[in-house]
Amino acid sequence: MPVPGCKPPEPDTMRKLLDALQSGRLFELTETSKDEAFDFLGRVLEAIPEIPDDSGVVEAMRAREQAGNTSVSPGLACPHARVEGITADIYCTVGWSKDGIDYGAADGQKVHLLVAYWIPDCQRVAFLKEMSGLAKAVLSTGGIEVIRECDTLGEVRHRLLDWVTVALNEGSPDVRARMLKLSEKSTEQSPPAQN
């Protein structure tokens, strides 16, 4: 639900986050440290067939983190690996931690959502638009609290889809069709209820 007075994100942002959700790249992080989370999310990115085997995602994410903390708002971080000399698309994966990860953020708060990106240098502007859309969606829907309050990965997926909907202005027929497809996929993958 949009927050009155907050400007919504520009249309056509956060498509990479939507692609990650549709591709099943949302994971519950059992790791308790930032380094372990980087290892896991980096390996997930490296497993994407379109990302070259020798791209060194984990090392690049760590090097970027040493240059400056990648927490972007309370409870949210966007670690990323930039690569040069490759013409390709941006990819992302998402990690959620119920208990939070001590990320060393300036605000001292634990991070509950990590959206990790692999960014070819030629995609810098697209990445900045994606980040801007994510930040605006978080702010315009009440902040990270909606993620912090989730108990299951399914709930997190739904909250993230809310953010994407805000960013993509759900009136677009293409967006609605993709959301329905993702919803069907989510229902198919859900385990049967146990009594």
FIKOL-550710 format. One record per residue: residue number from 1; x, y, z of N, C-alpha, C in turn. Coordinates in pm, 1 decimal, decimal comma, padded with zeros to 6 digits, always signed. Each point is the difference from the previous one (the first is absolute). Layout:
<gumis>
GUMI pos      nxx      nyy      nzz     caxx     cayy     cazz      cxx      cyy      czz
GUMI NUM        X        Y        Z        X        Y        Z        X        Y        Z
...
</gumis>
This chain:
<gumis>
GUMI pos      nxx      nyy      nzz     caxx     cayy     cazz      cxx      cyy      czz
GUMI   1 +00085,0 -00117,8 +00000,0 -00085,0 +00117,8 +00000,0 +00089,3 +00123,7 +00000,0
GUMI   2 -00012,2 +00086,3 -00102,2 +00081,3 +00120,2 -00005,1 -00023,8 +00092,3 +00118,9
GUMI   3 +00106,8 +00065,2 +00042,8 -00006,3 +00094,8 +00110,3 -00028,2 +00137,9 -00058,0
GUMI   4 -00103,4 +00071,1 +00050,4 -00031,6 +00133,3 -00051,5 +00121,0 +00092,6 +00011,2
GUMI   5 +00020,9 +00079,2 -00104,3 +00108,1 +00097,2 +00001,3 +00132,1 -00052,6 -00051,7
GUMI   6 +00012,9 -00131,4 -00019,4 +00123,8 -00056,8 -00052,4 -00012,3 -00014,6 -00150,5
GUMI   7 +00100,6 +00045,7 -00070,6 -00000,5 -00011,5 -00145,2 +00029,9 -00145,1 -00037,9
GUMI   8 -00084,3 -00061,1 -00084,6 +00025,6 -00137,7 -00040,2 +00119,8 -00007,5 -00094,0
GUMI   9 +00058,6 -00118,3 -00014,8 +00113,4 -00014,5 -00090,2 -00041,4 +00020,5 -00145,6
GUMI  10 +00099,2 +00024,7 -00083,3 -00025,4 +00014,5 -00143,1 -00048,4 -00133,3 -00056,3
GUMI  11 -00084,8 +00005,6 -00104,5 -00041,9 -00124,9 -00061,7 +00120,5 -00070,9 -00061,7
GUMI  12 -00010,3 -00128,7 -00017,7 +00101,4 -00082,2 -00064,2 +00127,0 -00014,2 +00083,9
GUMI  13 -00010,1 +00016,4 +00132,0 +00112,9 -00030,7 +00086,3 -00031,9 -00128,8 +00074,3
GUMI  14 +00098,3 -00059,0 +00057,1 -00012,9 -00123,0 +00080,0 -00036,3 -00122,9 -00083,3
GUMI  15 +00022,9 +00004,9 -00129,0 -00024,9 -00118,5 -00082,7 +00098,4 -00111,6 +00033,6
GUMI  16 +00119,0 +00034,8 +00041,6 +00098,9 -00103,2 +00033,9 -00041,5 -00073,8 +00126,9
GUMI  17 -00057,4 +00072,4 +00094,1 -00051,7 -00065,5 +00119,8 -00115,3 -00092,7 -00037,3
GUMI  18 -00088,3 +00045,8 -00086,1 -00110,6 -00084,5 -00045,4 +00053,0 -00123,6 -00072,3
GUMI  19 +00100,4 +00018,2 -00086,0 +00059,9 -00114,7 -00069,0 +00057,2 -00100,3 +00099,8
GUMI  20 +00065,3 +00050,0 +00104,5 +00056,3 -00089,6 +00101,9 -00110,5 -00078,6 +00069,6
GUMI  21 -00108,8 +00066,3 +00034,4 -00111,6 -00068,5 +00065,8 -00061,3 -00104,5 -00092,3
GUMI  22 -00015,1 +00034,3 -00127,3 -00057,7 -00094,2 -00095,5 +00092,1 -00118,9 -00025,4
GUMI  23 +00129,2 +00020,3 +00015,6 +00097,5 -00106,5 -00025,0 +00031,1 -00081,6 +00124,8
GUMI  24 -00068,3 +00029,1 +00110,2 +00021,9 -00076,5 +00122,6 +00126,8 +00036,3 +00074,4
GUMI  25 +00046,7 +00123,1 -00015,5 +00122,8 +00042,1 +00068,4 -00029,9 +00084,2 +00124,0
GUMI  26 -00092,3 -00047,2 +00081,8 -00028,1 +00056,3 +00132,2 +00025,6 -00111,4 +00099,9
GUMI  27 +00089,0 +00025,4 +00096,7 +00042,3 -00103,3 +00093,7 -00006,1 +00049,4 +00143,7
GUMI  28 -00029,9 -00092,5 +00089,9 +00012,5 +00030,0 +00142,2 +00145,6 -00022,2 +00036,6
GUMI  29 +00061,4 +00100,5 +00059,1 +00140,5 -00009,6 +00039,2 +00010,1 -00060,4 +00138,8
GUMI  30 +00068,6 -00110,9 +00009,5 +00026,3 -00059,2 +00130,7 +00134,7 +00048,6 +00052,0
GUMI  31 +00074,3 +00066,7 -00087,6 +00129,6 +00054,2 +00037,4 -00020,2 +00112,3 +00101,5
GUMI  32 +00095,0 +00013,4 +00089,3 -00013,3 +00102,7 +00102,8 +00098,4 +00114,9 -00017,6
GUMI  33 +00093,8 -00014,7 -00092,3 +00096,8 +00108,1 -00020,3 -00011,2 +00054,8 -00141,6
GUMI  34 +00047,7 +00121,3 -00015,4 -00001,9 +00064,8 -00130,9 +00084,1 -00079,2 -00099,8
GUMI  35 +00118,0 -00046,8 +00042,0 +00086,1 -00077,1 -00090,2 -00067,6 -00127,6 -00048,1
GUMI  36 -00066,7 -00071,1 +00091,0 -00069,8 -00122,8 -00039,2 -00114,9 +00031,2 -00095,7
GUMI  37 -00070,9 +00108,3 +00024,3 -00108,9 +00040,1 -00089,9 +00055,8 +00035,5 -00137,8
GUMI  38 +00113,1 +00071,5 -00004,1 +00064,4 +00032,6 -00127,7 +00039,2 -00127,3 -00073,6
GUMI  39 +00058,4 -00096,8 +00073,1 +00039,2 -00126,6 -00063,2 -00120,4 -00067,0 -00064,5
GUMI  40 -00109,6 -00009,5 +00074,3 -00118,5 -00068,4 -00050,9 -00059,5 +00073,8 -00119,9
GUMI  41 -00027,3 +00129,3 +00016,8 -00063,4 +00076,0 -00108,1 +00091,0 +00010,6 -00122,2
GUMI  42 +00129,4 +00013,8 +00023,7 +00095,7 +00004,1 -00111,1 +00001,9 -00129,6 -00078,2
GUMI  43 -00005,9 -00113,8 +00070,4 -00003,7 -00130,2 -00068,7 -00128,9 -00014,9 -00080,5
GUMI  44 -00111,3 +00050,6 +00053,6 -00126,2 -00005,0 -00075,6 +00014,3 +00080,5 -00129,1
GUMI  45 +00056,9 +00119,8 +00009,3 +00020,2 +00080,8 -00120,6 +00093,4 -00070,4 -00098,1
GUMI  46 +00108,5 -00058,2 +00050,9 +00094,9 -00069,7 -00087,1 -00063,7 -00119,5 -00070,2
GUMI  47 -00106,0 -00055,6 +00056,2 -00067,6 -00115,8 -00059,8 -00093,4 +00039,2 -00114,7
GUMI  48 -00025,3 +00127,9 -00017,5 -00084,7 +00044,8 -00111,0 +00078,5 -00022,1 -00129,0
GUMI  49 -00055,4 -00076,0 -00094,0 +00074,6 -00036,0 -00121,5 +00054,1 +00119,5 -00079,0
GUMI  50 -00068,5 +00112,3 +00001,9 +00043,9 +00116,2 -00077,3 +00119,2 +00072,8 +00062,6
GUMI  51 +00032,6 -00031,0 +00124,0 +00114,0 +00064,3 +00066,1 +00123,5 -00086,6 -00023,5
GUMI  52 +00106,9 +00059,1 -00056,3 +00120,7 -00078,1 -00029,4 +00057,0 -00067,9 +00125,1
GUMI  53 +00053,1 -00120,0 -00019,8 +00053,5 -00079,2 +00111,2 +00111,3 +00070,7 +00076,1
GUMI  54 +00078,7 +00079,2 -00068,2 +00117,1 +00062,1 +00062,6 -00026,3 +00142,9 +00046,8
GUMI  55 -00125,0 +00033,1 +00027,4 -00031,7 +00139,6 +00032,6 +00032,4 +00038,6 +00144,2
GUMI  56 +00028,4 -00094,7 +00087,8 +00041,4 +00032,4 +00136,2 -00099,7 +00084,8 +00076,3
GUMI  57 -00124,9 -00041,9 +00000,2 -00107,2 +00079,1 +00060,0 +00024,2 +00025,9 +00148,6
GUMI  58 +00030,6 -00103,5 +00075,9 +00016,6 +00015,8 +00145,2 +00114,0 +00097,0 +00030,1
GUMI  59 +00111,5 -00017,1 -00068,3 +00115,3 +00087,8 +00023,0 -00033,2 +00144,5 -00036,5
GUMI  60 -00071,5 +00018,7 -00110,6 -00037,4 +00135,6 -00042,4 -00097,8 +00063,8 +00098,6
GUMI  61 -00092,6 -00080,5 +00054,1 -00093,3 +00053,4 +00100,3 +00076,3 +00043,2 +00124,8
GUMI  62 +00094,4 -00082,1 +00042,4 +00078,7 +00034,9 +00119,9 +00083,9 +00125,3 -00023,5
GUMI  63 +00061,2 +00009,5 -00117,8 +00081,7 +00118,0 -00030,8 -00086,3 +00125,9 +00000,6
GUMI  64 -00118,8 -00009,6 -00056,2 -00090,2 +00116,0 -00000,4 -00041,6 +00037,0 +00142,1
GUMI  65 -00023,2 -00100,0 +00081,7 -00041,8 +00024,1 +00138,6 +00111,4 +00067,8 +00079,8
GUMI  66 +00125,4 -00034,4 -00030,3 +00112,2 +00064,5 +00068,7 +00009,1 +00147,9 -00036,0
GUMI  67 -00044,9 +00034,8 -00119,7 +00001,4 +00140,3 -00042,4 -00107,9 +00081,0 +00070,6
GUMI  68 -00105,2 -00065,2 +00044,5 -00108,8 +00067,8 +00069,7 -00116,0 -00093,6 +00022,6
GUMI  69 -00061,2 +00010,3 +00116,6 -00110,7 -00087,7 +00037,3 -00116,4 +00016,8 -00097,7
GUMI  70 -00059,0 -00112,5 -00039,3 -00107,1 +00002,8 -00100,1 -00139,6 -00009,9 +00060,8
GUMI  71 -00013,2 +00030,1 +00129,0 -00136,2 +00009,0 +00054,4 -00058,8 +00129,8 -00055,1
GUMI  72 -00124,1 -00008,3 -00046,9 -00059,1 +00115,9 -00067,1 -00112,6 +00064,3 +00079,3
GUMI  73 -00054,9 -00072,0 +00094,4 -00100,9 +00054,4 +00090,4 -00006,9 -00094,8 +00118,8
GUMI  74 -00064,2 +00039,5 +00108,4 -00005,7 -00089,5 +00116,0 -00053,5 -00138,4 -00038,4
GUMI  75 +00080,9 -00102,9 +00027,1 -00042,2 -00137,3 -00023,7 +00018,5 -00051,1 -00140,6
GUMI  76 +00049,7 +00082,7 -00092,2 +00013,6 -00037,5 -00141,0 +00141,0 +00029,4 -00049,3
GUMI  77 +00059,4 -00098,5 -00068,3 +00132,6 +00018,8 -00058,9 -00000,4 -00052,4 -00142,9
GUMI  78 +00083,7 +00060,6 -00081,9 +00011,7 -00040,7 -00140,4 +00146,6 -00021,9 -00035,9
GUMI  79 +00058,4 -00110,0 +00048,3 +00137,5 -00030,1 -00040,8 +00002,6 -00024,6 -00150,4
GUMI  80 +00108,7 +00038,6 -00063,7 +00005,4 -00018,1 -00144,2 +00142,1 -00018,3 -00049,5
GUMI  81 +00008,0 -00064,6 -00116,3 +00126,9 -00024,4 -00067,2 -00006,3 +00067,4 -00136,0
GUMI  82 +00090,1 +00094,1 -00022,5 +00008,4 +00064,0 -00131,8 +00111,1 -00068,1 -00078,1
GUMI  83 -00026,6 -00023,2 -00126,9 +00100,0 -00063,1 -00086,0 +00019,3 +00086,4 -00124,2
GUMI  84 +00122,0 +00003,7 -00047,6 +00032,7 +00080,4 -00117,8 +00022,8 -00090,2 -00120,0
GUMI  85 -00018,8 +00057,2 -00117,3 +00031,7 -00070,0 -00123,3 -00100,5 -00104,8 -00043,0
GUMI  86 -00117,4 -00000,7 +00060,9 -00102,5 -00097,8 -00036,2 -00126,2 +00076,3 -00038,2
GUMI  87 -00056,7 -00036,1 -00113,2 -00128,3 +00056,8 -00039,8 -00105,6 -00104,8 +00031,8
GUMI  88 -00075,1 +00024,3 +00103,2 -00100,5 -00096,7 +00045,6 -00106,0 +00073,9 +00080,1
GUMI  89 -00095,8 -00074,6 +00048,3 -00108,8 +00055,1 +00079,7 +00038,0 -00002,1 +00148,3
GUMI  90 -00077,8 +00068,8 +00081,2 +00015,1 -00002,4 +00145,5 -00076,5 -00121,3 +00052,7
GUMI  91 +00054,4 -00063,3 +00103,4 -00070,2 -00109,3 +00067,0 +00002,2 +00025,5 +00149,6
GUMI  92 -00103,0 -00049,6 +00068,1 -00000,8 +00013,1 +00145,3 -00056,6 -00124,9 +00064,4
GUMI  93 +00029,0 -00012,4 +00127,0 -00055,7 -00104,3 +00084,4 -00031,7 +00064,5 +00134,1
GUMI  94 -00092,0 -00060,4 +00073,7 -00048,2 +00062,0 +00123,0 +00013,8 -00097,4 +00116,1
GUMI  95 +00053,6 +00050,2 +00110,2 +00009,5 -00078,8 +00122,1 -00075,8 +00068,9 +00112,1
GUMI  96 -00075,3 -00080,0 +00076,9 -00078,6 +00052,0 +00112,7 +00045,4 -00069,1 +00127,7
GUMI  97 +00019,0 +00077,7 +00104,3 +00037,0 -00052,8 +00131,0 -00102,7 +00046,1 +00102,8
GUMI  98 -00072,3 -00093,8 +00055,7 -00101,4 +00031,2 +00102,2 +00064,4 +00070,6 +00119,2
GUMI  99 +00112,8 -00052,6 +00046,0 +00066,5 +00056,1 +00117,8 +00087,4 +00120,7 -00031,7
GUMI 100 +00033,7 +00016,8 -00126,0 +00084,2 +00111,8 -00039,5 +00147,4 -00036,1 +00003,6
GUMI 101 +00076,5 +00071,9 -00077,4 +00144,2 -00020,1 -00010,4 +00068,3 +00127,9 +00044,5
GUMI 102 +00102,0 -00014,3 +00084,6 +00078,3 +00116,1 +00041,1 +00082,5 +00043,3 -00120,5
GUMI 103 -00041,5 +00107,0 -00062,5 +00055,3 +00042,4 -00128,1 +00100,4 +00114,2 +00014,5
GUMI 104 +00011,7 +00052,9 +00120,3 +00088,2 +00114,4 +00019,3 -00056,7 +00127,9 -00058,9
GUMI 105 -00131,9 +00006,6 -00008,2 -00066,6 +00117,3 -00057,2 +00019,9 +00121,2 +00090,1
GUMI 106 +00000,0 +00117,3 -00060,2 +00021,1 +00124,0 +00074,9 -00104,4 +00020,1 +00108,9
GUMI 107 -00123,5 -00047,5 -00023,7 -00105,9 +00017,1 +00099,9 +00006,2 -00104,3 +00111,2
GUMI 108 +00091,1 -00096,2 -00012,4 +00017,0 -00102,6 +00102,7 -00105,2 -00110,1 -00002,4
GUMI 109 -00098,5 +00010,5 -00088,3 -00106,1 -00100,7 -00006,2 +00043,5 -00121,6 -00081,2
GUMI 110 -00058,5 -00114,2 +00035,2 +00025,0 -00120,5 -00077,8 -00071,9 +00011,4 -00134,0
GUMI 111 +00054,9 -00069,0 -00098,6 -00058,9 -00002,9 -00133,4 -00081,6 -00128,0 -00012,9
GUMI 112 -00123,3 +00014,1 -00047,2 -00088,8 -00115,0 -00017,6 -00016,2 -00038,9 -00146,4
GUMI 113 +00032,3 +00090,3 -00090,2 -00015,5 -00027,9 -00142,3 +00125,6 +00043,8 -00073,8
GUMI 114 +00060,8 -00095,1 -00072,9 +00116,1 +00028,6 -00083,2 -00039,0 -00026,5 -00144,6
GUMI 115 +00008,8 +00101,7 -00082,7 -00025,8 -00014,1 -00142,8 +00135,8 +00015,9 -00067,6
GUMI 116 +00058,1 -00113,1 -00043,0 +00134,8 -00000,9 -00056,3 -00007,0 +00008,1 -00152,2
GUMI 117 +00083,6 +00085,7 -00056,9 -00000,3 +00023,8 -00144,6 +00135,3 -00032,3 -00062,6
GUMI 118 -00004,8 -00048,2 -00122,8 +00116,0 -00013,3 -00088,1 -00021,9 +00100,8 -00111,4
GUMI 119 +00094,1 +00094,3 -00016,0 -00022,0 +00113,5 -00089,0 +00115,0 +00017,1 -00098,4
GUMI 120 -00022,7 -00028,5 -00127,5 +00099,9 +00036,8 -00100,3 +00014,3 +00152,6 -00002,0
GUMI 121 +00120,6 +00047,5 -00020,7 +00027,2 +00143,4 +00005,2 -00089,1 +00079,8 -00095,7
GUMI 122 -00037,1 -00060,6 -00111,7 -00084,9 +00070,5 -00097,4 -00143,1 +00018,4 +00051,2
GUMI 123 -00033,3 -00060,6 +00114,5 -00135,4 +00007,2 +00055,6 -00008,1 +00088,8 +00125,0
GUMI 124 +00098,7 +00086,3 +00020,2 +00001,3 +00083,8 +00120,7 -00127,2 +00082,8 +00016,6
GUMI 125 -00043,8 +00063,1 -00107,2 -00119,1 +00085,7 +00008,2 -00123,6 -00083,9 +00032,0
GUMI 126 -00012,9 -00114,4 -00064,8 -00114,3 -00088,7 +00027,5 +00001,3 -00045,0 +00145,8
GUMI 127 +00118,9 -00028,1 +00054,1 +00010,9 -00040,5 +00139,9 -00043,7 +00113,3 +00092,4
GUMI 128 +00042,2 +00121,1 -00029,2 -00039,6 +00113,8 +00083,5 -00151,2 +00020,3 -00002,7
GUMI 129 -00062,5 -00020,2 -00115,6 -00146,1 +00009,4 -00008,7 -00065,9 -00110,5 +00082,0
GUMI 130 +00055,6 -00120,0 -00006,9 -00053,2 -00112,9 +00077,8 +00008,3 +00031,2 +00149,8
GUMI 131 +00115,6 +00049,9 +00043,6 +00020,2 +00034,3 +00141,0 -00093,5 +00112,6 +00043,3
GUMI 132 -00013,8 +00099,7 -00084,2 -00089,1 +00111,5 +00031,0 -00143,6 -00049,2 +00013,6
GUMI 133 -00042,4 -00086,2 -00091,3 -00134,9 -00055,7 +00007,0 -00021,8 -00080,6 +00125,7
GUMI 134 +00100,0 -00078,4 +00038,5 -00010,0 -00080,1 +00121,8 -00012,5 +00090,4 +00122,5
GUMI 135 +00086,6 +00100,1 +00009,0 -00004,4 +00091,2 +00115,1 -00134,1 +00073,0 +00008,1
GUMI 136 -00050,4 +00046,7 -00113,2 -00128,4 +00070,8 -00000,7 -00115,3 -00093,0 +00036,3
GUMI 137 +00004,9 -00123,9 -00050,0 -00106,6 -00095,8 +00032,7 -00000,6 -00030,1 +00149,1
GUMI 138 +00118,8 -00016,8 +00058,1 +00009,1 -00026,5 +00144,0 -00059,2 +00117,0 +00077,7
GUMI 139 +00040,2 +00121,0 -00034,5 -00049,2 +00118,1 +00071,3 -00149,0 +00021,8 -00019,5
GUMI 140 -00048,5 -00021,3 -00122,0 -00140,4 +00030,5 -00027,0 -00095,5 -00106,5 +00052,1
GUMI 141 +00052,4 -00112,3 +00047,9 -00086,6 -00105,8 +00054,4 +00021,6 -00020,7 +00149,6
GUMI 142 +00065,9 +00093,0 +00065,8 +00011,2 -00006,8 +00144,6 +00130,9 -00052,5 +00055,2
GUMI 143 +00100,0 -00022,0 -00084,5 +00130,7 -00041,3 +00048,6 +00018,3 -00150,0 +00011,0
GUMI 144 +00111,3 -00037,9 +00057,8 +00040,4 -00140,7 +00009,6 -00084,9 -00078,1 +00100,4
GUMI 145 -00078,9 +00069,0 +00079,8 -00081,8 -00067,8 +00102,2 -00084,3 -00112,4 -00058,0
GUMI 146 -00052,0 +00019,4 -00122,0 -00084,2 -00104,2 -00059,7 +00078,9 -00128,3 -00023,6
GUMI 147 +00129,6 +00012,2 -00024,0 +00085,9 -00118,2 -00017,1 +00040,4 -00054,1 +00136,4
GUMI 148 +00033,3 +00089,3 +00090,6 +00043,2 -00039,5 +00134,4 -00108,5 -00080,8 +00071,2
GUMI 149 -00125,6 +00029,1 -00028,4 -00112,2 -00067,4 +00066,3 -00035,1 -00135,1 -00062,2
GUMI 150 +00059,5 -00033,5 -00113,3 -00031,5 -00126,6 -00067,3 +00053,9 -00118,9 +00078,8
GUMI 151 -00076,0 -00109,4 -00004,0 +00042,3 -00123,5 +00065,8 +00043,1 -00107,4 -00098,3
GUMI 152 -00041,3 +00013,1 -00125,5 +00032,2 -00102,6 -00099,1 +00053,2 +00064,3 -00127,4
GUMI 153 +00068,6 -00080,7 -00077,4 +00052,0 +00045,9 -00127,9 -00113,8 +00037,6 -00094,9
GUMI 154 -00111,7 -00070,2 +00008,8 -00116,4 +00033,4 -00081,8 -00052,3 +00139,5 +00029,7
GUMI 155 -00002,5 +00036,1 +00128,4 -00043,0 +00135,4 +00037,5 +00096,6 +00104,2 -00055,4
GUMI 156 +00129,9 -00030,4 +00007,0 +00100,0 +00092,5 -00054,1 -00022,5 +00019,0 -00149,5
GUMI 157 -00022,6 -00110,4 -00070,8 -00024,7 +00006,9 -00144,3 -00118,8 +00093,0 -00029,4
GUMI 158 -00106,3 -00014,1 +00076,1 -00117,9 +00085,1 -00022,1 +00030,6 +00147,2 +00026,6
GUMI 159 +00076,0 +00029,7 +00105,5 +00035,7 +00139,4 +00028,3 +00088,5 +00056,6 -00111,0
GUMI 160 +00093,2 -00081,2 -00048,9 +00086,1 +00046,4 -00109,2 -00081,5 +00025,1 -00126,5
GUMI 161 -00096,5 -00085,7 -00024,8 -00088,3 +00022,4 -00115,1 -00080,7 +00128,5 +00017,2
GUMI 162 -00037,2 +00031,8 +00123,7 -00066,4 +00128,4 +00025,6 +00091,6 +00115,2 -00040,1
GUMI 163 +00127,6 -00009,5 +00038,2 +00095,5 +00105,0 -00035,2 +00014,0 +00011,5 -00151,1
GUMI 164 +00012,9 -00114,4 -00066,8 +00013,8 +00001,2 -00145,5 -00124,8 +00059,5 -00064,4
GUMI 165 -00116,1 -00034,6 +00052,8 -00125,7 +00053,3 -00053,2 -00002,4 +00151,6 +00009,7
GUMI 166 +00041,9 +00053,0 +00112,9 +00006,6 +00145,2 +00016,6 +00094,3 +00058,9 -00104,7
GUMI 167 +00115,0 -00063,2 -00018,5 +00099,9 +00052,7 -00092,8 -00044,6 -00008,5 -00145,1
GUMI 168 -00067,8 -00105,6 -00033,8 -00036,7 -00021,0 -00139,8 -00139,6 +00050,7 -00033,4
GUMI 169 -00063,5 +00065,2 +00094,4 -00134,6 +00053,6 -00023,6 -00091,1 -00108,4 -00055,1
GUMI 170 -00051,8 -00080,4 +00088,8 -00068,0 -00124,2 -00034,1 -00104,6 +00009,2 -00110,5
GUMI 171 -00033,5 +00118,0 -00048,4 -00097,6 +00012,1 -00107,4 +00046,8 -00056,7 -00132,7
GUMI 172 +00129,1 -00021,9 -00016,1 +00051,9 -00051,1 -00126,1 -00041,9 -00144,9 -00020,2
GUMI 173 -00060,1 -00033,7 -00115,3 -00042,6 -00138,1 -00023,6 +00116,1 -00097,9 +00006,5
GUMI 174 +00118,1 +00040,2 -00049,6 +00116,8 -00087,7 +00003,1 +00036,9 -00035,2 +00143,3
GUMI 175 -00003,1 +00098,3 +00088,4 +00034,4 -00023,6 +00140,1 -00101,6 -00093,5 +00064,3
GUMI 176 -00128,7 +00024,0 -00023,4 -00102,7 -00087,9 +00057,9 +00019,3 -00143,3 -00046,5
GUMI 177 +00029,6 -00019,0 -00128,0 +00019,7 -00135,4 -00053,1 +00119,2 -00067,2 +00066,8
GUMI 178 +00109,0 +00073,2 +00019,2 +00118,6 -00057,0 +00064,6 -00028,2 -00032,6 +00146,1
GUMI 179 -00077,1 +00085,5 +00067,1 -00033,8 -00024,3 +00139,7 -00086,0 -00125,2 +00012,9
GUMI 180 -00097,2 -00016,6 -00090,2 -00084,3 -00119,2 +00003,4 +00083,4 -00125,0 -00022,6
GUMI 181 +00092,3 +00007,6 -00093,4 +00087,5 -00113,5 -00028,6 +00081,3 -00036,4 +00124,1
GUMI 182 +00055,3 +00100,5 +00068,6 +00077,7 -00023,9 +00120,8 -00087,8 -00057,1 +00109,9
GUMI 183 -00121,3 +00051,0 +00013,4 -00091,8 -00049,4 +00101,8 -00032,6 -00146,8 -00024,5
GUMI 184 -00023,0 -00037,0 -00126,4 -00027,5 -00140,1 -00033,5 +00119,6 -00087,2 +00034,0
GUMI 185 +00120,1 +00046,9 -00034,2 +00122,8 -00073,6 +00028,0 +00016,0 -00020,9 +00150,5
GUMI 186 -00026,8 +00105,5 +00078,0 +00012,2 -00006,1 +00145,7 -00096,8 -00102,2 +00057,7
GUMI 187 -00121,8 -00004,1 -00052,1 -00100,8 -00094,7 +00047,9 +00041,1 -00142,8 -00032,2
GUMI 188 +00056,6 -00021,6 -00119,1 +00044,0 -00133,6 -00039,6 +00113,4 -00049,8 +00088,4
GUMI 189 +00089,3 +00090,4 +00044,7 +00116,5 -00038,4 +00077,8 -00028,2 -00011,1 +00148,7
GUMI 190 -00113,2 +00049,4 +00045,4 -00032,0 -00003,0 +00142,6 -00024,9 -00143,0 +00044,6
GUMI 191 +00061,1 -00041,8 +00112,7 -00024,5 -00134,9 +00049,7 -00142,6 -00011,8 +00052,3
GUMI 192 -00056,5 -00120,6 -00003,6 -00135,7 -00017,5 +00052,1 -00004,8 +00029,7 +00149,3
GUMI 193 -00113,4 +00049,6 +00044,9 -00018,0 +00032,2 +00142,4 -00000,7 -00128,3 +00081,2
GUMI 194 +00062,9 +00006,4 +00117,2 +00003,0 -00115,7 +00088,5 -00092,7 +00023,4 +00117,0
GUMI 195 -00066,1 -00105,7 +00042,3 -00093,5 +00011,7 +00112,1 +00068,1 -00027,4 +00130,1
</gumis>
